[in-house]
């Protein structure tokens, strides 16, 4: 299907399929971005961040604080910039549903770091 005037998404709850007007969907995304502390970047920082991570993890492996297997995991050769999208909350308003923001971080640098940092978060005394 090649209709750019609509967006088809799974609903936030209930498993329904929702067809949204593309302009309304874009308006919802922009309103959510406007509410948060986001900043438009002039360029994609992914490659620079990957180089820094590679340098630091390489040094940490040499120091013996990181295994080579972990080094390989953290050094994703083809990282992808995370993507923001929303799932419509039709249970809140079926006509103009607000969106639940989702940041897809498959194969992104944050996914790889999250895998290592998540277990450490549970050890923090202030973790609830």
RODRENSE-646686 format. One record per residue: residue number from 1; residue in three letters; x negated, y, z of N, C-alpha, C, O in turn. Coordinates in Angstrom, 3 decimals, m for minus. Each point is the difference from the previous one (the first is absolute). Example, Ala and Ser with C-alpha at 12.3 -4.5 7.8 and 13.67 -1.06 7.14 Angstrom:
! RODRENSE-646686
@lumke 1 tido ala n_u m13.190 n_v m5.690 n_w 7.800 ca_u 0.890 ca_v 1.190 ca_w 0.000 c_u m0.900 c_v 1.200 c_w 0.000 o_u m1.036 o_v m0.019 o_w 0.665
@lumke 2 tido ser n_u 1.386 n_v 1.069 n_w m1.385 ca_u m0.820 ca_v 1.190 ca_w 0.060 c_u 0.770 c_v 1.090 c_w 0.730 o_u m0.509 o_v 1.108 o_w 0.169
***
This chain:
! RODRENSE-646686
@lumke 1 tido unk n_u m0.846 n_v m1.182 n_w 0.000 ca_u 0.846 ca_v 1.182 ca_w 0.000 c_u m0.886 c_v 1.238 c_w 0.000 o_u m0.965 o_v 0.079 o_w 0.761
@lumke 2 tido unk n_u 1.283 n_v 0.858 n_w m1.591 ca_u m0.848 ca_v 1.174 ca_w m0.187 c_u 0.750 c_v 1.294 c_w 0.274 o_u m0.142 o_v 0.967 o_w m0.748
@lumke 3 tido unk n_u 0.942 n_v m0.937 n_w 1.816 ca_u 0.773 ca_v 1.193 ca_w 0.334 c_u m0.721 c_v 0.760 c_w 1.102 o_u 0.029 o_v m0.421 o_w 1.157
@lumke 4 tido unk n_u m0.678 n_v 1.537 n_w m1.494 ca_u m0.761 ca_v 0.780 ca_w 0.970 c_u 0.871 c_v 0.901 c_w 0.869 o_u m0.516 o_v 0.700 o_w 0.871
@lumke 5 tido unk n_u 1.813 n_v m0.707 n_w m1.091 ca_u 0.880 ca_v 0.865 ca_w 0.778 c_u 0.471 c_v m0.666 c_w 1.292 o_u 0.669 o_v 0.632 o_w 0.819
@lumke 6 tido unk n_u m1.021 n_v m1.921 n_w m0.633 ca_u 0.411 ca_v m0.716 ca_w 1.211 c_u m1.197 c_v m0.686 c_w 0.657 o_u m1.030 o_v m0.243 o_w m0.630
@lumke 7 tido unk n_u 1.203 n_v m0.061 n_w 1.918 ca_u m0.978 ca_v m0.760 ca_w 0.771 c_u 0.767 c_v m1.142 c_w 0.649 o_u 1.056 o_v 0.218 o_w 0.594
@lumke 8 tido unk n_u m1.575 n_v m1.421 n_w m0.703 ca_u 0.645 ca_v m1.166 ca_w 0.605 c_u m0.862 c_v m0.461 c_w 1.160 o_u m1.175 o_v m0.321 o_w m0.175
@lumke 9 tido unk n_u 1.770 n_v 0.290 n_w 1.365 ca_u m0.718 ca_v m0.382 ca_w 1.219 c_u 0.846 c_v m0.955 c_w 0.822 o_u 1.227 o_v m0.031 o_w m0.103
@lumke 10 tido unk n_u m1.917 n_v m0.742 n_w 0.916 ca_u 0.668 ca_v m0.836 ca_w 0.988 c_u 0.383 c_v 0.914 c_w 1.163 o_u m0.768 o_v 0.893 o_w 0.358
@lumke 11 tido unk n_u 1.934 n_v m1.102 n_w 0.230 ca_u 0.427 ca_v 0.819 ca_w 1.137 c_u m0.864 c_v m0.308 c_w 1.216 o_u m0.568 o_v m1.085 o_w 0.121
@lumke 12 tido unk n_u 0.482 n_v 2.061 n_w 0.774 ca_u m0.778 ca_v m0.137 ca_w 1.231 c_u 0.495 c_v m1.174 c_w 0.839 o_u m0.804 o_v m0.730 o_w 0.580
@lumke 13 tido unk n_u 2.106 n_v 0.545 n_w m0.513 ca_u 0.590 ca_v m1.101 ca_w 0.775 c_u 1.074 c_v m0.682 c_w m0.829 o_u 0.649 o_v 0.630 o_w m0.834
@lumke 14 tido unk n_u m0.471 n_v m1.903 n_w 1.066 ca_u 1.102 ca_v m0.725 ca_w m0.620 c_u m0.297 c_v m0.668 c_w m1.320 o_u 0.801 o_v m0.810 o_w m0.466
@lumke 15 tido unk n_u m1.918 n_v 1.119 n_w m0.151 ca_u m0.378 ca_v m0.687 ca_w m1.235 c_u 0.723 c_v 0.456 c_w m1.251 o_u m0.143 o_v m0.631 o_w m1.047
@lumke 16 tido unk n_u 0.915 n_v 1.705 n_w 1.120 ca_u 0.705 ca_v 0.495 ca_w m1.184 c_u m0.988 c_v 0.635 c_w m0.982 o_u m1.090 o_v 0.428 o_w 0.377
@lumke 17 tido unk n_u 1.498 n_v m0.379 n_w m1.629 ca_u m0.763 ca_v 0.694 ca_w m1.030 c_u 0.678 c_v 1.346 c_w m0.224 o_u 1.220 o_v 0.072 o_w m0.150
@lumke 18 tido unk n_u m2.019 n_v 0.996 n_w 0.127 ca_u 0.536 ca_v 1.354 ca_w m0.097 c_u m0.527 c_v 0.655 c_w m1.270 o_u m1.193 o_v m0.062 o_w m0.298
@lumke 19 tido unk n_u 2.095 n_v 0.686 n_w m0.440 ca_u m0.379 ca_v 0.758 ca_w m1.194 c_u 0.127 c_v 1.476 c_w 0.352 o_u 1.077 o_v 0.481 o_w 0.352
@lumke 20 tido unk n_u m2.200 n_v 0.227 n_w m0.454 ca_u m0.042 ca_v 1.411 ca_w 0.372 c_u m0.300 c_v 0.868 c_w m1.208 o_u m0.688 o_v m0.423 o_w m0.930
@lumke 21 tido unk n_u 1.206 n_v 1.626 n_w 0.952 ca_u m0.353 ca_v 0.996 ca_w m0.995 c_u m1.465 c_v 0.373 c_w 0.238 o_u m0.385 o_v 0.285 o_w 1.134
@lumke 22 tido unk n_u m0.427 n_v m0.285 n_w m2.179 ca_u m1.431 ca_v 0.263 ca_w 0.127 c_u m0.277 c_v 1.348 c_w 0.662 o_u m0.881 o_v 0.100 o_w 0.854
@lumke 23 tido unk n_u 1.615 n_v 0.921 n_w m1.235 ca_u m0.220 ca_v 1.336 ca_w 0.576 c_u 0.300 c_v 0.023 c_w 1.494 o_u m0.716 o_v 0.641 o_w 0.769
@lumke 24 tido unk n_u 1.776 n_v m1.341 n_w m0.354 ca_u 0.331 ca_v m0.081 ca_w 1.430 c_u m1.085 c_v m0.754 c_w 0.769 o_u m0.350 o_v 0.369 o_w 1.121
@lumke 25 tido unk n_u m0.175 n_v m1.423 n_w m1.733 ca_u m1.064 ca_v m0.788 ca_w 0.635 c_u m1.255 c_v 0.863 c_w 0.181 o_u m0.615 o_v m0.017 o_w 1.067
@lumke 26 tido unk n_u 0.237 n_v 0.767 n_w m2.103 ca_u m1.162 ca_v 0.892 ca_w 0.080 c_u 0.213 c_v 1.085 c_w 1.059 o_u m0.930 o_v 0.355 o_w 0.725
@lumke 27 tido unk n_u 2.145 n_v 0.165 n_w m0.639 ca_u 0.333 ca_v 1.027 ca_w 0.988 c_u m0.178 c_v m0.553 c_w 1.422 o_u m0.508 o_v 0.695 o_w 0.880
@lumke 28 tido unk n_u 0.925 n_v m1.938 n_w m0.665 ca_u m0.151 ca_v m0.633 ca_w 1.317 c_u m1.479 c_v m0.199 c_w 0.344 o_u m0.412 o_v 0.261 o_w 1.130
@lumke 29 tido unk n_u m0.377 n_v m0.716 n_w m2.086 ca_u m1.433 ca_v m0.185 ca_w 0.229 c_u m0.651 c_v 1.338 c_w 0.359 o_u m0.756 o_v 0.089 o_w 0.967
@lumke 30 tido unk n_u 1.052 n_v 0.931 n_w m1.740 ca_u m0.592 ca_v 1.322 ca_w 0.249 c_u 0.426 c_v 0.567 c_w 1.347 o_u m0.799 o_v 0.654 o_w 0.671
@lumke 31 tido unk n_u 2.040 n_v m0.891 n_w m0.265 ca_u 0.441 ca_v 0.510 ca_w 1.298 c_u m0.743 c_v m0.712 c_w 1.128 o_u m0.338 o_v 0.622 o_w 1.007
@lumke 32 tido unk n_u 0.082 n_v m1.919 n_w m1.168 ca_u m0.740 ca_v m0.725 ca_w 1.029 c_u m1.454 c_v 0.439 c_w 0.044 o_u m0.579 o_v 0.103 o_w 1.081
@lumke 33 tido unk n_u m0.008 n_v 0.152 n_w m2.214 ca_u m1.378 ca_v 0.472 ca_w m0.021 c_u m0.110 c_v 1.406 c_w 0.572 o_u m1.012 o_v 0.355 o_w 0.604
@lumke 34 tido unk n_u 2.048 n_v 0.438 n_w m0.794 ca_u m0.002 ca_v 1.354 ca_w 0.524 c_u 0.113 c_v 0.048 c_w 1.510 o_u m0.432 o_v 0.970 o_w 0.624
@lumke 35 tido unk n_u 1.016 n_v m2.021 n_w m0.017 ca_u 0.184 ca_v m0.036 ca_w 1.448 c_u m1.277 c_v m0.387 c_w 0.733 o_u m0.161 o_v 0.341 o_w 1.172
@lumke 36 tido unk n_u m0.721 n_v m1.022 n_w m1.816 ca_u m1.197 ca_v m0.523 ca_w 0.666 c_u m1.227 c_v 0.860 c_w m0.302 o_u 0.068 o_v 0.973 o_w m0.751
@lumke 37 tido unk n_u m1.150 n_v m1.349 n_w 1.335 ca_u m1.262 ca_v 0.738 ca_w m0.177 c_u m0.810 c_v m0.611 c_w m1.140 o_u m1.060 o_v m0.584 o_w 0.229
@lumke 38 tido unk n_u 1.549 n_v 0.717 n_w m1.426 ca_u m0.704 ca_v m0.517 ca_w m1.168 c_u m0.667 c_v 1.155 c_w m0.735 o_u 0.441 o_v 1.147 o_w 0.065
@lumke 39 tido unk n_u m1.510 n_v m1.486 n_w m0.761 ca_u m0.740 ca_v 0.998 ca_w m0.750 c_u m0.272 c_v m0.558 c_w m1.394 o_u m0.443 o_v m1.140 o_w m0.136
@lumke 40 tido unk n_u 0.701 n_v 1.921 n_w m0.877 ca_u m0.267 ca_v m0.411 ca_w m1.373 c_u m1.502 c_v 0.028 c_w m0.235 o_u m0.649 o_v 1.023 o_w 0.218
@lumke 41 tido unk n_u 0.097 n_v m2.147 n_w m0.664 ca_u m1.435 ca_v m0.089 ca_w m0.263 c_u m0.294 c_v 0.340 c_w m1.454 o_u 0.812 o_v m0.257 o_w m0.889
@lumke 42 tido unk n_u m1.979 n_v 0.835 n_w 0.663 ca_u m0.395 ca_v 0.365 ca_w m1.363 c_u m0.454 c_v m1.222 c_w m0.792 o_u 0.048 o_v m0.008 o_w m1.230
@lumke 43 tido unk n_u m0.489 n_v m1.025 n_w 1.950 ca_u m0.462 ca_v m1.216 ca_w m0.674 c_u 0.244 c_v m1.208 c_w 0.902 o_u 0.216 o_v 0.148 o_w 1.203
@lumke 44 tido unk n_u m0.250 n_v m1.309 n_w m1.775 ca_u 0.173 ca_v m1.256 ca_w 0.729 c_u m1.286 c_v m0.301 c_w 0.771 o_u m1.052 o_v m0.168 o_w m0.618
@lumke 45 tido unk n_u 1.106 n_v 0.096 n_w 1.952 ca_u m1.207 ca_v m0.220 ca_w 0.800 c_u m0.395 c_v m1.469 c_w 0.139 o_u m0.982 o_v m0.308 o_w 0.675
@lumke 46 tido unk n_u 1.714 n_v m0.588 n_w m1.291 ca_u m0.196 ca_v m1.431 ca_w 0.220 c_u m1.424 c_v m0.457 c_w m0.284 o_u m0.604 o_v m0.684 o_w 0.826
@lumke 47 tido unk n_u 0.057 n_v 1.051 n_w m1.983 ca_u m1.346 ca_v m0.472 ca_w m0.350 c_u m1.068 c_v 0.531 c_w 0.950 o_u m0.913 o_v m0.734 o_w 0.378
@lumke 48 tido unk n_u 1.022 n_v 2.007 n_w 0.011 ca_u m0.966 ca_v 0.565 ca_w 0.948 c_u 0.089 c_v m0.690 c_w 1.359 o_u m1.018 o_v m0.294 o_w 0.627
@lumke 49 tido unk n_u 2.244 n_v 0.041 n_w m0.183 ca_u 0.173 ca_v m0.701 ca_w 1.273 c_u m0.567 c_v m1.417 c_w m0.077 o_u m0.626 o_v m0.481 o_w 0.945
@lumke 50 tido unk n_u 0.853 n_v m0.178 n_w m2.076 ca_u m0.515 ca_v m1.355 ca_w m0.172 c_u m1.523 c_v m0.018 c_w 0.068 o_u m0.582 o_v m0.903 o_w 0.599
@lumke 51 tido unk n_u m0.058 n_v 1.882 n_w m1.201 ca_u m1.464 ca_v 0.079 ca_w 0.044 c_u m0.495 c_v 0.190 c_w 1.427 o_u m0.979 o_v m0.622 o_w 0.410
@lumke 52 tido unk n_u 1.662 n_v 1.491 n_w 0.350 ca_u m0.394 ca_v 0.236 ca_w 1.392 c_u 0.190 c_v m1.256 c_w 0.842 o_u m0.854 o_v m0.347 o_w 0.816
@lumke 53 tido unk n_u 1.983 n_v m0.331 n_w m1.023 ca_u 0.270 ca_v m1.236 ca_w 0.752 c_u m1.054 c_v m1.041 c_w m0.334 o_u m0.490 o_v m0.698 o_w 0.887
@lumke 54 tido unk n_u 0.141 n_v 0.590 n_w m2.161 ca_u m1.010 ca_v m0.962 ca_w m0.423 c_u m1.346 c_v 0.287 c_w 0.666 o_u m0.679 o_v m0.916 o_w 0.464
@lumke 55 tido unk n_u 0.303 n_v 2.184 n_w m0.421 ca_u m1.278 ca_v 0.379 ca_w 0.602 c_u m0.020 c_v m0.324 c_w 1.497 o_u m0.951 o_v m0.596 o_w 0.506
@lumke 56 tido unk n_u 2.014 n_v 0.998 n_w 0.189 ca_u 0.064 ca_v m0.218 ca_w 1.446 c_u 0.055 c_v m1.493 c_w 0.329 o_u m0.726 o_v m0.466 o_w 0.878
@lumke 57 tido unk n_u 1.573 n_v m0.278 n_w m1.570 ca_u 0.116 ca_v m1.432 ca_w 0.299 c_u m1.283 c_v m0.743 c_w m0.339 o_u m0.352 o_v m0.962 o_w 0.682
@lumke 58 tido unk n_u m0.348 n_v 1.388 n_w m1.716 ca_u m1.275 ca_v m0.617 ca_w m0.349 c_u m1.006 c_v 0.181 c_w 1.137 o_u m0.723 o_v m0.927 o_w 0.363
@lumke 59 tido unk n_u 0.692 n_v 2.150 n_w 0.195 ca_u m0.909 ca_v 0.276 ca_w 1.111 c_u 0.384 c_v m0.808 c_w 1.240 o_u m0.864 o_v m0.497 o_w 0.723
@lumke 60 tido unk n_u 2.160 n_v 0.373 n_w m0.490 ca_u 0.486 ca_v m0.737 ca_w 1.174 c_u m0.311 c_v m1.490 c_w m0.123 o_u m0.284 o_v m0.656 o_w 1.002
@lumke 61 tido unk n_u 0.333 n_v 0.122 n_w m2.212 ca_u m0.372 ca_v m1.400 ca_w m0.222 c_u m1.480 c_v m0.195 c_w 0.315 o_u m0.378 o_v m0.977 o_w 0.647
@lumke 62 tido unk n_u m0.460 n_v 1.912 n_w m1.107 ca_u m1.444 ca_v m0.090 ca_w 0.266 c_u m0.303 c_v 0.044 c_w 1.492 o_u m0.945 o_v m0.632 o_w 0.471
@lumke 63 tido unk n_u 1.763 n_v 1.392 n_w 0.271 ca_u m0.182 ca_v 0.109 ca_w 1.453 c_u 0.554 c_v m1.220 c_w 0.741 o_u m0.247 o_v m0.167 o_w 1.195
@lumke 64 tido unk n_u 0.999 n_v m0.684 n_w m1.905 ca_u 0.544 ca_v m1.206 ca_w 0.619 c_u 1.336 c_v 0.187 c_w 0.714 o_u 0.412 o_v m0.870 o_w 0.768
@lumke 65 tido unk n_u 0.274 n_v 1.993 n_w m1.007 ca_u 1.288 ca_v 0.259 ca_w 0.651 c_u 1.192 c_v m0.452 c_w m0.837 o_u 1.140 o_v 0.035 o_w 0.463
@lumke 66 tido unk n_u m1.406 n_v m0.454 n_w m1.684 ca_u 1.063 ca_v m0.407 ca_w m0.911 c_u m0.496 c_v m1.192 c_w m0.811 o_u m1.135 o_v m0.010 o_w m0.476
@lumke 67 tido unk n_u 1.991 n_v m0.988 n_w 0.326 ca_u m0.358 ca_v m1.159 ca_w m0.816 c_u 0.152 c_v 0.347 c_w m1.475 o_u 0.770 o_v 0.886 o_w m0.370
@lumke 68 tido unk n_u m1.514 n_v m1.597 n_w m0.458 ca_u 0.044 ca_v 0.250 ca_w m1.434 c_u 1.403 c_v m0.243 c_w m0.555 o_u 0.430 o_v 0.703 o_w m0.915
@lumke 69 tido unk n_u 0.285 n_v m1.685 n_w 1.456 ca_u 1.366 ca_v m0.296 ca_w m0.447 c_u 0.903 c_v 1.232 c_w 0.234 o_u 0.822 o_v 0.336 o_w m0.852
@lumke 70 tido unk n_u m0.978 n_v 0.320 n_w 1.992 ca_u 0.779 ca_v 1.202 ca_w 0.303 c_u m0.424 c_v 1.149 c_w m0.912 o_u 0.830 o_v 0.788 o_w m0.454
@lumke 71 tido unk n_u m2.116 n_v m0.708 n_w 0.197 ca_u m0.522 ca_v 1.019 ca_w m0.911 c_u 0.658 c_v m0.142 c_w m1.376 o_u 0.443 o_v 0.989 o_w m0.583
@lumke 72 tido unk n_u m0.381 n_v m2.199 n_w 0.075 ca_u 0.616 ca_v m0.238 ca_w m1.313 c_u 1.480 c_v 0.367 c_w 0.019 o_u 0.518 o_v 0.564 o_w m0.964
@lumke 73 tido unk n_u 0.162 n_v m0.887 n_w 2.067 ca_u 1.422 ca_v 0.314 ca_w 0.113 c_u 0.227 c_v 1.517 c_w m0.004 o_u 0.908 o_v 0.492 o_w m0.671
@lumke 74 tido unk n_u m1.723 n_v 0.235 n_w 1.412 ca_u 0.152 ca_v 1.451 ca_w 0.097 c_u m0.404 c_v 0.730 c_w m1.270 o_u 0.467 o_v 1.111 o_w m0.247
@lumke 75 tido unk n_u m1.311 n_v m1.706 n_w m0.544 ca_u m0.475 ca_v 0.633 ca_w m1.222 c_u 0.789 c_v m0.479 c_w m1.207 o_u m0.499 o_v m0.743 o_w m0.845
@lumke 76 tido unk n_u 1.733 n_v 1.187 n_w 0.794 ca_u 0.875 ca_v m0.302 ca_w m1.120 c_u m0.559 c_v 0.701 c_w m1.237 o_u m0.120 o_v 1.225 o_w m0.019
@lumke 77 tido unk n_u m0.212 n_v m1.980 n_w m0.986 ca_u m0.627 ca_v 0.585 ca_w m1.185 c_u 0.962 c_v 0.839 c_w m0.828 o_u m0.427 o_v 0.890 o_w m0.735
@lumke 78 tido unk n_u 1.714 n_v m1.166 n_w 0.848 ca_u 0.984 ca_v 0.721 ca_w m0.806 c_u 1.146 c_v 0.519 c_w 0.884 o_u 1.139 o_v m0.450 o_w m0.126
@lumke 79 tido unk n_u m1.449 n_v 1.395 n_w 1.017 ca_u 1.058 ca_v 0.513 ca_w 0.871 c_u 1.036 c_v 0.798 c_w m0.795 o_u m0.302 o_v 0.595 o_w m1.035
@lumke 80 tido unk n_u 1.514 n_v m0.603 n_w 1.547 ca_u 1.108 ca_v 0.706 ca_w m0.653 c_u 0.532 c_v 1.055 c_w 0.967 o_u 0.121 o_v m0.253 o_w 1.199
@lumke 81 tido unk n_u 0.190 n_v 1.410 n_w m1.716 ca_u 0.568 ca_v 1.077 ca_w 0.792 c_u 1.386 c_v m0.429 c_w 0.501 o_u 0.809 o_v m0.480 o_w m0.794
@lumke 82 tido unk n_u m0.517 n_v 0.643 n_w 2.095 ca_u 1.341 ca_v m0.351 ca_w 0.505 c_u 1.079 c_v 0.813 c_w m0.705 o_u m0.245 o_v 1.115 o_w m0.459
@lumke 83 tido unk n_u 1.447 n_v m1.691 n_w 0.380 ca_u 1.113 ca_v 0.628 ca_w m0.699 c_u 1.160 c_v 0.195 c_w 0.983 o_u 0.352 o_v m0.909 o_w 0.750
@lumke 84 tido unk n_u 0.230 n_v 2.104 n_w m0.769 ca_u 1.163 ca_v 0.297 ca_w 0.829 c_u 1.272 c_v m0.226 c_w m0.803 o_u 0.107 o_v 0.445 o_w m1.143
@lumke 85 tido unk n_u 0.861 n_v m1.140 n_w 1.747 ca_u 1.329 ca_v m0.118 ca_w m0.586 c_u 0.999 c_v m0.082 c_w 1.151 o_u m0.405 o_v m0.144 o_w 1.153
@lumke 86 tido unk n_u 1.671 n_v 0.231 n_w m1.439 ca_u 1.001 ca_v m0.110 ca_w 1.051 c_u 0.999 c_v m1.095 c_w m0.332 o_u 0.248 o_v m0.316 o_w m1.164
@lumke 87 tido unk n_u 0.320 n_v m0.254 n_w 2.223 ca_u 1.111 ca_v m0.936 ca_w m0.136 c_u 1.252 c_v 0.732 c_w 0.472 o_u 0.014 o_v 0.546 o_w 1.103
@lumke 88 tido unk n_u 1.035 n_v m0.526 n_w m1.922 ca_u 1.199 ca_v 0.752 ca_w 0.365 c_u 0.735 c_v m0.619 c_w 1.195 o_u 0.211 o_v m1.210 o_w 0.066
@lumke 89 tido unk n_u 0.168 n_v 2.081 n_w 0.873 ca_u 0.756 ca_v m0.414 ca_w 1.186 c_u 1.491 c_v 0.187 c_w m0.286 o_u 0.612 o_v 0.972 o_w 0.443
@lumke 90 tido unk n_u m0.039 n_v m1.914 n_w m1.187 ca_u 1.408 ca_v 0.139 ca_w m0.386 c_u 0.937 c_v m0.184 c_w 1.202 o_u 1.167 o_v 0.384 o_w m0.065
@lumke 91 tido unk n_u m1.668 n_v m0.967 n_w 1.158 ca_u 0.828 ca_v m0.129 ca_w 1.204 c_u 0.179 c_v 1.348 c_w 0.695 o_u 0.911 o_v 0.150 o_w 0.814
@lumke 92 tido unk n_u m1.757 n_v 0.832 n_w m1.117 ca_u 0.103 ca_v 1.353 ca_w 0.571 c_u 0.929 c_v 0.873 c_w m0.848 o_u 0.874 o_v 0.690 o_w 0.524
@lumke 93 tido unk n_u m1.080 n_v m0.734 n_w m1.842 ca_u 0.823 ca_v 0.789 ca_w m0.915 c_u m0.024 c_v m0.694 c_w m1.364 o_u m1.005 o_v 0.072 o_w m0.707
@lumke 94 tido unk n_u 2.088 n_v m0.735 n_w 0.332 ca_u m0.009 ca_v m0.756 ca_w m1.260 c_u m0.044 c_v 0.867 c_w m1.258 o_u m0.424 o_v m0.478 o_w m1.052
@lumke 95 tido unk n_u 0.851 n_v 1.738 n_w 1.135 ca_u 0.028 ca_v 0.860 ca_w m1.191 c_u m1.342 c_v 0.668 c_w m0.276 o_u m0.476 o_v m0.007 o_w m1.136
@lumke 96 tido unk n_u m0.127 n_v 0.577 n_w 2.154 ca_u m1.335 ca_v 0.601 ca_w m0.137 c_u m0.860 c_v m0.524 c_w 1.143 o_u m0.236 o_v 0.700 o_w 0.984
@lumke 97 tido unk n_u m0.223 n_v m1.925 n_w m1.123 ca_u m0.725 ca_v m0.631 ca_w 1.113 c_u m1.375 c_v 0.621 c_w 0.258 o_u m0.763 o_v 0.258 o_w m0.931
@lumke 98 tido unk n_u 0.463 n_v m0.023 n_w 2.218 ca_u m1.377 ca_v 0.398 ca_w 0.303 c_u m0.907 c_v m1.200 c_w m0.257 o_u 0.477 o_v m1.130 o_w m0.099
@lumke 99 tido unk n_u m1.746 n_v 1.367 n_w m0.005 ca_u m0.927 ca_v m1.093 ca_w m0.283 c_u m0.886 c_v m0.324 c_w 1.189 o_u m0.391 o_v 0.886 o_w 0.761
@lumke 100 tido unk n_u 0.080 n_v m2.161 n_w m0.612 ca_u m0.984 ca_v m0.410 ca_w 1.004 c_u m1.342 c_v m0.033 c_w m0.716 o_u m0.172 o_v m0.774 o_w m0.943
@lumke 101 tido unk n_u m0.789 n_v 1.602 n_w 1.371 ca_u m1.286 ca_v 0.054 ca_w m0.719 c_u m0.835 c_v m1.263 c_w 0.216 o_u m0.102 o_v m0.518 o_w 1.112
@lumke 102 tido unk n_u m0.475 n_v 0.052 n_w m2.175 ca_u m0.889 ca_v m1.158 ca_w 0.006 c_u m1.286 c_v 0.416 c_w m0.701 o_u 0.039 o_v 0.619 o_w m1.063
@lumke 103 tido unk n_u m1.174 n_v m0.959 n_w 1.655 ca_u m1.279 ca_v 0.227 ca_w m0.663 c_u m0.573 c_v m1.372 c_w m0.326 o_u m0.422 o_v m0.745 o_w 0.885
@lumke 104 tido unk n_u 0.419 n_v 0.439 n_w m2.152 ca_u m0.532 ca_v m1.278 ca_w m0.455 c_u m1.514 c_v 0.099 c_w m0.049 o_u m0.560 o_v 0.832 o_w m0.714
@lumke 105 tido unk n_u m0.094 n_v m1.689 n_w 1.482 ca_u m1.462 ca_v 0.086 ca_w 0.040 c_u m0.661 c_v m1.298 c_w m0.434 o_u m1.071 o_v m0.358 o_w 0.489
@lumke 106 tido unk n_u 1.718 n_v m0.342 n_w m1.411 ca_u m0.607 ca_v m1.218 ca_w m0.539 c_u m1.318 c_v 0.336 c_w m0.671 o_u m0.070 o_v 0.903 o_w m0.834
@lumke 107 tido unk n_u m0.950 n_v m1.614 n_w 1.191 ca_u m1.341 ca_v 0.162 ca_w m0.563 c_u m0.583 c_v 1.396 c_w 0.222 o_u m0.921 o_v 0.406 o_w m0.708
@lumke 108 tido unk n_u 1.448 n_v 0.325 n_w 1.679 ca_u m0.562 ca_v 1.318 ca_w 0.281 c_u m1.018 c_v m0.126 c_w 1.118 o_u m0.051 o_v m1.015 o_w 0.694
@lumke 109 tido unk n_u m0.751 n_v 2.042 n_w m0.523 ca_u m1.002 ca_v 0.001 ca_w 1.060 c_u 0.666 c_v m0.106 c_w 1.367 o_u m0.519 o_v m0.671 o_w 0.892
@lumke 110 tido unk n_u 1.666 n_v 1.332 n_w m0.720 ca_u 0.661 ca_v m0.015 ca_w 1.305 c_u 0.455 c_v m1.403 c_w 0.384 o_u m0.026 o_v m0.350 o_w 1.180
@lumke 111 tido unk n_u 0.439 n_v m0.452 n_w m2.141 ca_u 0.427 ca_v m1.367 ca_w 0.304 c_u m1.163 c_v m0.811 c_w 0.553 o_u 0.160 o_v m0.757 o_w 0.957
@lumke 112 tido unk n_u m1.312 n_v 0.917 n_w m1.555 ca_u m1.161 ca_v m0.759 ca_w 0.432 c_u m0.469 c_v 0.445 c_w 1.383 o_u m0.378 o_v m0.828 o_w 0.828
@lumke 113 tido unk n_u 0.404 n_v 2.131 n_w m0.582 ca_u m0.398 ca_v 0.497 ca_w 1.318 c_u 1.023 c_v m0.387 c_w 1.063 o_u m0.365 o_v m0.345 o_w 1.124
@lumke 114 tido unk n_u 1.637 n_v 0.403 n_w m1.478 ca_u 1.064 ca_v m0.364 ca_w 0.924 c_u m0.161 c_v m1.441 c_w 0.487 o_u 0.244 o_v m0.304 o_w 1.168
@lumke 115 tido unk n_u m0.650 n_v m0.561 n_w m2.063 ca_u m0.186 ca_v m1.410 ca_w 0.345 c_u m1.011 c_v m0.167 c_w 1.135 o_u 0.155 o_v m0.880 o_w 0.846
@lumke 116 tido unk n_u m1.180 n_v 1.715 n_w m0.827 ca_u m1.028 ca_v m0.102 ca_w 1.034 c_u 0.328 c_v 0.819 c_w 1.243 o_u m0.364 o_v m0.389 o_w 1.110
@lumke 117 tido unk n_u 1.041 n_v 1.508 n_w m1.283 ca_u 0.263 ca_v 0.880 ca_w 1.143 c_u 1.232 c_v m0.408 c_w 0.806 o_u 0.063 o_v 0.278 o_w 1.198
@lumke 118 tido unk n_u 0.912 n_v m0.926 n_w m1.822 ca_u 1.238 ca_v m0.366 ca_w 0.687 c_u m0.247 c_v m0.801 c_w 1.285 o_u 0.591 o_v 0.339 o_w 1.025
@lumke 119 tido unk n_u m1.427 n_v m1.377 n_w m1.024 ca_u m0.220 ca_v m0.742 ca_w 1.245 c_u m0.590 c_v 0.865 c_w 1.111 o_u 0.260 o_v m0.243 o_w 1.179
@lumke 120 tido unk n_u m1.048 n_v 1.243 n_w m1.543 ca_u m0.624 ca_v 0.869 ca_w 0.998 c_u 1.015 c_v 0.945 c_w 0.644 o_u m0.156 o_v 0.382 o_w 1.160
@lumke 121 tido unk n_u 1.186 n_v m0.007 n_w m1.904 ca_u 1.014 ca_v 0.913 ca_w 0.524 c_u 0.708 c_v m0.619 c_w 1.202 o_u 0.319 o_v 0.699 o_w 0.961
@lumke 122 tido unk n_u m0.077 n_v m1.994 n_w m1.013 ca_u 0.689 ca_v m0.680 ca_w 1.099 c_u m0.810 c_v 0.035 c_w 1.299 o_u 0.559 o_v m0.193 o_w 1.080
@lumke 123 tido unk n_u m1.848 n_v 0.432 n_w m1.174 ca_u m0.869 ca_v 0.035 ca_w 1.178 c_u m0.034 c_v 1.367 c_w 0.684 o_u m0.497 o_v 0.120 o_w 1.121
@lumke 124 tido unk n_u 1.016 n_v 0.900 n_w m1.782 ca_u m0.006 ca_v 1.353 ca_w 0.544 c_u 1.002 c_v 0.080 c_w 1.151 o_u 1.147 o_v m0.415 o_w m0.169
@lumke 125 tido unk n_u m1.539 n_v 0.931 n_w 1.327 ca_u 0.909 ca_v 0.064 ca_w 1.151 c_u 1.296 c_v 0.746 c_w m0.267 o_u 1.026 o_v m0.336 o_w 0.591
@lumke 126 tido unk n_u m1.038 n_v 1.332 n_w m1.458 ca_u 1.208 ca_v 0.770 ca_w m0.252 c_u 0.936 c_v m0.660 c_w m1.014 o_u 1.075 o_v 0.533 o_w m0.275
@lumke 127 tido unk n_u m1.464 n_v m1.685 n_w m0.289 ca_u 0.854 ca_v m0.691 ca_w m0.981 c_u 1.282 c_v m0.474 c_w 0.672 o_u m0.046 o_v m0.627 o_w 1.058
@lumke 128 tido unk n_u 1.182 n_v 0.923 n_w m1.666 ca_u 1.296 ca_v m0.421 ca_w 0.556 c_u 0.541 c_v m1.127 c_w m0.824 o_u 1.083 o_v m0.511 o_w 0.287
***
